[in-house]
Amino acid sequence: MAVVSFLLGLIGSLGFLLCGMKFMSNGVQKSAGERLQRALGMVAGNRFAGLLTGLAITMIIQSSGATTVMVVSFVNAGLLSLAQSVGVTFGANIGTTVTAWIVSLFGFNFKISAFAIPVFGAGYFLTMMKNSNSRNMGEAIMGFGMLFLGLSGLSDLFRIDPASLGWLQDIQHMGCISYIVGFVLGIFITALMHSSSAFTAIVITLAFNKVVTWEMSAIMTYGSNIGSTIDAIIAAAGTTADAKRAALVHVLFNIFGTVLVVVFFRPLLNFVEWVSPKNNIAIQISILHTVFKSLTTAVCIPFVNQICAITRKIIKDDPDALPSTYKLEFVSHAKDSYGGYIVRAEGEIAKMTDIVSEMFDRFQVGITTLDTKFIEDHMEVMKGEEDYCDQMQEQITAYLLKCETLPISVSQLANISSMIQIVDDLEAITDECYALGKLIQKSIEKKMEFKDEDMERLLPYVELARQFMQFIHININRHLPKEKLEFATELENSIDAFKNELKKLARKRLEEGSNVKAELLYMDLVKQIERIGDHCFNISELLAQAK
């Protein structure tokens, strides 16, 4: 019965601890997540600016895993370069030490439950308020209270029944094997929990209650450092080569840091003992954790370019050609950076816009040259691009619908609705581009001839549509201010006016006895191009509504 009671207490306390950390992270992300994403998106090329940004974000959201997932998403979306992401990753690793300091400074100096319960209650009453920011902060405060309730439960459990962890005490007397076992435990338990911060809090609690020694707590912390890379690895699934490299940076950084401190194991422990308050192992572990991360960062930060080069050698560039099938999986991360899901969708929309622009460029080549080389070089490719964008529309829409079920802000929810409509318009443009290509192919195969003056009038019309496509390409996933929407409106009105003029001229030529088939095809070209302008304007209006 004693073992059963211990296990139930352990499960309950761990549940409080992990749920508390999740509530804290989710609450802060929902209240400040969009601002944090903007801060991350504005990281300059300076590696130290990136380091400070990663440090600050992780300190706020209390999760290096969530920051790393966000970084991978931003690199995948093209909002961060690989070099910029390295500094942010380094900063996130230092920021994750904050949880250890909170636990060591506040977790054992007074009766935690007396503090945690009123904090939880205050947070709950905040969640009942109408203001969404107050509700989100209330969730974070509830998480803070739950975190300390979990710590209180663990501390009481280990103090009352340390014999239940006798196996852990036994393995500490096996020499080097003890360290290997402790290291492996740190890796696997952290990977299972998806939280190095939570595992470090457990290690501090075990050490404070004399269940594990100073040396064992250090080696378990080192193992936790390796296990924490699981979130970056999961987040990199199905992403671009640079996004995979950003995740690899996190893995290599943590492995290198662990090897470094293991090599200097005893000198580092002696140094921490020397600078730490006597008889306070909780503070010692926090100092060790901080020195460990800071030392690794200090060694690695001068070599950002070399680190990027190593990852490029390991992970090759993405192939230029489009694959035959498109797949966008909604991979649920244990460290849910909910904004990261949306950023990933934005990255896929940006890729779709790239393909749409390329398709229009191919059509423009055809309308300019009107020769069989266009059919040979471009039509089969355009068919593949159109099929691929059909798949993108289906998969991105399904992905965004799943994003709508996440606990995100009202503005993010509205943006997702706009993104779904933008994807629909982009796919419609690919249909129009392919239809235009087919019309050019038909005119070449049927040897239809257009008068030089007719083409001279048509090409400026095509150029207007190209300008609109370029405008969308540049501004996709960005909020359009009033002046840019006015520019889009001018382009739309110009295209409409041009269309009406060209159709009048075509009808006049028909009345004068021109080739009927050629003139009808000409009018179809005019109509299809105008539809592209309509879809571009729809996208412009949706971007103007984005927040």
C-alpha positions, -999 to 999 in steps of 0.1 A, spaced: 0 0 0 29 23 8 43 20 -28 8 26 -43 3 56 -21 37 70 -31 31 64 -68 -3 81 -67 12 110 -48 40 112 -74 16 112 -103 -6 139 -88 23 161 -79 39 158 -113 5 165 -129 3 197 -109 38 207 -118 35 200 -156 0 214 -158 11 245 -139 40 251 -163 17 246 -193 -9 271 -179 19 296 -173 33 293 -208 -1 293 -225 -14 322 -205 16 344 -213 16 334 -249 -21 342 -254 -17 376 -237 16 387 -252 23 360 -279 17 382 -309 40 409 -295 66 383 -288 63 370 -323 68 405 -337 99 409 -315 113 376 -328 104 386 -364 124 419 -360 156 403 -349 185 419 -367 215 402 -381 235 410 -349 239 377 -331 239 394 -297 205 410 -304 192 376 -313 207 362 -281 190 388 -259 157 383 -278 158 346 -272 167 351 -235 139 376 -230 112 356 -247 121 324 -228 122 342 -195 87 355 -202 70 323 -215 91 300 -192 98 275 -220 129 272 -241 111 244 -260 83 269 -270 108 295 -281 128 269 -302 96 257 -318 88 293 -327 123 298 -341 120 267 -363 86 280 -375 100 315 -383 130 300 -402 106 277 -421 84 308 -430 115 328 -442 110 354 -415 144 345 -398 176 335 -415 195 305 -402 223 328 -389 197 350 -370 181 319 -355 214 307 -339 217 337 -315 180 333 -305 185 296 -298 215 304 -276 195 330 -257 166 306 -252 190 281 -236 201 306 -210 165 318 -204 154 284 -195 175 286 -163 150 311 -148 126 283 -137 154 267 -117 160 301 -100 123 305 -92 121 271 -76 154 274 -56 146 309 -43 109 305 -35 102 268 -34 117 258 -1 119 289 21 84 288 34 53 266 33 46 266 -4 9 256 -2 1 286 20 13 308 -9 2 287 -39 -34 283 -30 -43 320 -28 -23 327 -59 -42 300 -78 -75 315 -65 -65 350 -75 -57 337 -110 -90 319 -113 -110 351 -104 -91 369 -131 -101 343 -157 -137 352 -150 -133 388 -162 -145 400 -196 -112 414 -207 -93 387 -226 -59 399 -215 -70 397 -179 -83 361 -185 -50 351 -201 -29 366 -173 -53 349 -148 -45 316 -165 -7 323 -162 -11 331 -125 -31 299 -119 -3 280 -136 22 297 -112 1 285 -82 -2 250 -96 36 249 -102 43 255 -66 15 231 -54 32 204 -75 66 213 -59 50 212 -24 36 178 -31 69 164 -44 88 179 -15 65 164 11 65 131 -7 103 128 -8 106 140 28 80 116 42 88 85 22 124 87 8 126 49 11 103 46 -19 131 60 -40 157 36 -25 166 23 -59 177 58 -69 198 61 -38 213 26 -45 225 34 -80 245 63 -67 271 40 -52 281 23 -84 310 45 -95 309 56 -132 279 35 -139 259 57 -115 267 87 -136 258 69 -169 225 59 -154 218 94 -141 227 109 -174 204 85 -193 176 91 -169 179 128 -174 177 124 -212 147 101 -213 126 116 -185 130 151 -200 121 138 -235 90 121 -221 80 152 -201 90 176 -229 103 200 -203 138 204 -191 126 231 -167 102 207 -150 128 180 -148 153 205 -133 127 215 -107 123 178 -98 160 173 -95 163 203 -72 135 189 -51 152 155 -49 185 171 -40 169 194 -14 154 163 3 188 145 2 174 118 -22 202 124 -47 237 137 -42 252 169 -55 271 150 -82 241 129 -93 219 160 -95 245 177 -117 248 147 -141 210 144 -143 208 181 -152 233 175 -180 213 146 -194 182 168 -193 200 192 -215 201 166 -243 165 154 -237 152 190 -241 161 190 -279 131 167 -286 107 197 -292 130 212 -319 133 178 -336 95 173 -337 90 209 -349 114 204 -378 94 176 -393 83 184 -429 100 218 -429 126 235 -452 162 226 -451 171 258 -432 143 251 -406 158 216 -401 192 233 -397 178 256 -371 166 226 -351 200 209 -356 218 240 -342 198 235 -310 208 198 -309 245 204 -316 246 233 -291 232 211 -263 254 181 -272 286 203 -273 277 220 -241 271 187 -223 304 173 -236 322 204 -225 309 203 -189 314 165 -186 351 170 -196 355 196 -169 330 179 -145 349 181 -112 365 216 -118 331 230 -127 314 215 -96 342 228 -74 338 263 -89 300 263 -83 305 251 -47 330 279 -42 307 307 -54 275 292 -39 260 298 -4 270 270 20 245 242 27 220 253 0 221 227 -27 190 242 -45 209 274 -52 240 253 -62 220 235 -89 206 268 -102 241 283 -104 254 252 -121 226 253 -146 232 290 -154 270 286 -156 266 255 -178 244 273 -203 263 306 -202 297 290 -206 285 270 -237 271 302 -252 303 322 -245 323 295 -263 299 291 -293 287 327 -300 319 338 -319 314 308 -343 279 314 -356 289 314 -392 310 282 -387 281 265 -370 258 274 -399 283 260 -423 285 227 -404 247 224 -405 247 230 -442 272 202 -447 250 178 -427 216 189 -442 216 195 -479 196 222 -497 160 215 -508 157 204 -544 146 232 -567 120 211 -585 85 208 -570 77 173 -556 48 155 -571 28 156 -539 24 182 -512 20 173 -476 15 197 -446 10 178 -413 -4 193 -382 22 180 -358 12 186 -322 41 197 -301 43 191 -264 56 226 -261 27 243 -278 39 277 -292 4 283 -307 17 313 -327 42 290 -342 15 270 -359 1 302 -376 36 313 -386 42 279 -403 9 283 -422 21 318 -433 53 303 -446 33 278 -467 12 306 -480 43 325 -490 56 294 -508 22 292 -526 25 328 -536 60 321 -551 46 294 -573 16 316 -584 41 344 -594 62 319 -613 31 307 -632 22 342 -642 58 349 -653 56 317 -676 23 330 -691 40 364 -697 68 347 -716 42 329 -738 22 360 -746 54 379 -755 70 352 -777 40 333 -791 62 304 -803 63 266 -799 92 269 -775 67 281 -749 47 249 -752 78 227 -749 94 246 -720 65 258 -699 31 241 -704 40 208 -687 56 227 -658 25 249 -655 3 218 -653 24 204 -625 24 237 -606 -14 240 -610 -19 205 -596 6 212 -568 -13 244 -558 -46 225 -557 -30 201 -532 -16 231 -512 -50 247 -510 -66 215 -496 -38 208 -471 -32 244 -459 -70 249 -455 -72 217 -434 -42 228 -414 -57 263 -407 -90 247 -397 -71 227 -370 -54 260 -360 -88 274 -353 -93 248 -325 -62 261 -306 -65 284 -276 -55 315 -296 -66 352 -294 -96 367 -312 -74 386 -336 -54 355 -345 -87 336 -351 -98 364 -375 -65 363 -393 -69 325 -398 -103 331 -415 -86 357 -438 -58 333 -445 -82 306 -457 -98 330 -481 -64 342 -494 -54 305 -501 -86 302 -521 -78 333 -542 -42 321 -548 -54 288 -560 -80 305 -583 -51 326 -598 -32 294 -606 -63 282 -624 -65 314 -644 -27 313 -652 -30 277 -665 -61 286 -685 -41 316 -700 -13 292 -709 -38 268 -726 -51 298 -746 -16 307 -757 -10 270 -766 -42 270 -787 -33 301 -805 2 288 -814 -11 253 -825 -40 268 -846 -15 294 -861 -38 322 -851 -23 356 -860 -29 388 -840 -22 422 -855 9 440 -841 -12 469 -828 -35 445 -810 -6 429 -791 9 463 -784 -24 472 -766 -25 438 -748 10 438 -734 6 469 -712 -26 453 -698 -6 421 -690 21 443 -674 -5 459 -651 -16 424 -639 20 415 -634 25 446 -612 -5 435 -591 9 400 -588 43 415 -577 25 437 -552 8 407 -536 40 387 -537 58 414 -517 30 421 -492 17 386 -485 13 378 -448 16 415 -440 -9 441 -428 -17 465 -457 -19 501 -445 -44 525 -460 -21 540 -485 -11 505 -499 -48 495 -501 -54 527 -521 -26 517 -545 -42 483 -549 -75 499 -556 -59 521 -583 -44 490 -600 -78 472 -599 -95 502 -614 -68 505 -641 -72 469 -651 -110 472 -653 -108 503 -674 -82 486 -697 -103 455 -700 -134 475 -711 -114 494 -737 -98 461 -751 -132 444 -753 -147 473 -772 -118 472 -797 -122 434 -801 -160 437 -808 -153 465 -833 -128 443 -851 -154 415 -852 -179 438 -868 -154 448 -894 -149 411 -904 -118 400 -884 -111 363 -878 -138 353 -854 -118 325 -836 -88 348 -831 -109 376 -817 -129 354 -793 -96 339 -780 -83 375 -776 -113 384 -756 -109 353 -735 -73 364 -727 -85 398 -717 -112 383 -694 -89 358 -677 -63 385 -670 -90 407 -655 -100 378 -632 -64 376 -619 -67 413 -610 -100 406 -591 -83 379 -571 -53 401 -563 -77 428 -551 -96 404 -529 -62 394 -513 -53 430 -508 -86 437 -490 -80 406 -468 -44 418 -460 -58 452 -451 -81 436 -426 -53 416 -409 -43 426 -374 
